[in-house]
């Protein structure tokens, strides 16, 4: 087992070096680091047998915590980069994108999966909510970098980043509700709506958010005072942010609260202090650290892909995965575009509607549904949709950004 762990470290380190050396070239190839990490995992595991899955022990727990830590870093990075002026100016549009967008995405995914795979409406509803969140990890590889900054206006990049940060945690209560409905229909305990409201919504999410925000705000004030007193150097700010994120993650998990929403809200509270002082802003370093964890989690996913289960499910599961990626989001955003304010023009609504990658958040919810409710079909279906999203969204992000820029420029010229 030690040998295989060292092989994983060797492969991940090689990927970090490879990505670091030719990152600009990768993006010019209409590819992403996530795609290379996923491919490397497939080659090292199922294809070559270099790292057998059986040698890794409890792969469910390993993957679950890899997802949690990666998401925590992605969410903390998104929260620390929040522009409060932008949030205030676009709060109505963002609320519609997050709330109405999530409902429509869950609905369209539910319908697609039921019509194509006939898994049952309760199972399709659960899978629909598992696949709803826009993934902050994959999103970060799509909207950052020189190419994205040149082509896309800051408002577009901020909108998709903020949405991916906010809706990950908000999906959790609905995933738990859908799981409870599915269990109640499969010889489980009857659905207790009051228990769901008090425990899942109230304790696990609302109370977790309140506690997290207060802790984040206090941590930010402590950080600010220490910095102003000359007790810290800039090199200690990143370890502080990382340690705080992991502290919130572990603490809320031990309290059986929603650590995903907690990490985001805590760092949002921290950012309300940190972003007042330019010397304390460490977005690029934080983003780099987050992306260092992105490579391992998708390398592990490549190792653990359930190829045999996909074969057993037949070719329709591939059709369903592609249809989910294509139809989950774009029709919904074109439908609600009159409500999107500054993002109402068709090119803007279409681009935001297209770039909504599915990734680590869906993997984590699939693992939880399997672990807590015995929902076995979650892992093979969700992993295939994630792979389809990584391939399709990763390969089209730059191309669609260029198409958006061209269409927006044309519309602007016509108005003149």
Secondary structure as the mmCIF struct_conf table of DSSP 4:
data_model
#
loop_
_struct_conf.conf_type_id
_struct_conf.id
_struct_conf.beg_label_comp_id
_struct_conf.beg_label_asym_id
_struct_conf.beg_label_seq_id
_struct_conf.end_label_comp_id
_struct_conf.end_label_asym_id
_struct_conf.end_label_seq_id
HELX_RH_AL_P HELX_RH_AL_P1 UNK A 2 UNK A 28
TURN_TY1_P TURN_TY1_P1 UNK A 29 UNK A 30
HELX_RH_AL_P HELX_RH_AL_P2 UNK A 33 UNK A 42
HELX_RH_PI_P HELX_RH_PI_P1 UNK A 43 UNK A 47
TURN_TY1_P TURN_TY1_P2 UNK A 48 UNK A 48
BEND BEND1 UNK A 50 UNK A 51
HELX_RH_3T_P HELX_RH_3T_P1 UNK A 53 UNK A 56
BEND BEND2 UNK A 57 UNK A 57
HELX_RH_AL_P HELX_RH_AL_P3 UNK A 59 UNK A 80
TURN_TY1_P TURN_TY1_P3 UNK A 81 UNK A 81
HELX_RH_AL_P HELX_RH_AL_P4 UNK A 84 UNK A 89
TURN_TY1_P TURN_TY1_P4 UNK A 90 UNK A 90
HELX_RH_AL_P HELX_RH_AL_P5 UNK A 91 UNK A 95
HELX_RH_PI_P HELX_RH_PI_P2 UNK A 96 UNK A 100
HELX_RH_AL_P HELX_RH_AL_P6 UNK A 101 UNK A 117
HELX_RH_AL_P HELX_RH_AL_P7 UNK A 121 UNK A 130
TURN_TY1_P TURN_TY1_P5 UNK A 131 UNK A 132
BEND BEND3 UNK A 133 UNK A 133
HELX_LH_PP_P HELX_LH_PP_P1 UNK A 134 UNK A 135
HELX_RH_AL_P HELX_RH_AL_P8 UNK A 136 UNK A 143
BEND BEND4 UNK A 145 UNK A 145
HELX_RH_AL_P HELX_RH_AL_P9 UNK A 146 UNK A 151
BEND BEND5 UNK A 152 UNK A 152
HELX_RH_AL_P HELX_RH_AL_P10 UNK A 154 UNK A 184
TURN_TY1_P TURN_TY1_P6 UNK A 185 UNK A 187
BEND BEND6 UNK A 188 UNK A 188
HELX_LH_PP_P HELX_LH_PP_P2 UNK A 189 UNK A 191
HELX_RH_AL_P HELX_RH_AL_P11 UNK A 193 UNK A 195
HELX_RH_PI_P HELX_RH_PI_P3 UNK A 196 UNK A 207
HELX_RH_AL_P HELX_RH_AL_P12 UNK A 208 UNK A 228
TURN_TY1_P TURN_TY1_P7 UNK A 229 UNK A 230
TURN_TY1_P TURN_TY1_P8 UNK A 234 UNK A 234
HELX_RH_AL_P HELX_RH_AL_P13 UNK A 235 UNK A 254
TURN_TY1_P TURN_TY1_P9 UNK A 255 UNK A 256
BEND BEND7 UNK A 257 UNK A 257
HELX_RH_AL_P HELX_RH_AL_P14 UNK A 259 UNK A 274
TURN_TY1_P TURN_TY1_P10 UNK A 275 UNK A 276
BEND BEND8 UNK A 277 UNK A 277
HELX_RH_3T_P HELX_RH_3T_P2 UNK A 278 UNK A 280
HELX_RH_AL_P HELX_RH_AL_P15 UNK A 283 UNK A 304
HELX_RH_AL_P HELX_RH_AL_P16 UNK A 307 UNK A 313
TURN_TY1_P TURN_TY1_P11 UNK A 315 UNK A 315
HELX_RH_AL_P HELX_RH_AL_P17 UNK A 316 UNK A 327
BEND BEND9 UNK A 328 UNK A 329
HELX_RH_AL_P HELX_RH_AL_P18 UNK A 330 UNK A 335
BEND BEND10 UNK A 336 UNK A 336
HELX_RH_3T_P HELX_RH_3T_P3 UNK A 337 UNK A 339
BEND BEND11 UNK A 340 UNK A 340
HELX_RH_3T_P HELX_RH_3T_P4 UNK A 341 UNK A 343
BEND BEND12 UNK A 345 UNK A 345
HELX_RH_AL_P HELX_RH_AL_P19 UNK A 346 UNK A 354
HELX_RH_AL_P HELX_RH_AL_P20 UNK A 360 UNK A 373
TURN_TY1_P TURN_TY1_P12 UNK A 376 UNK A 376
HELX_RH_AL_P HELX_RH_AL_P21 UNK A 377 UNK A 415
#
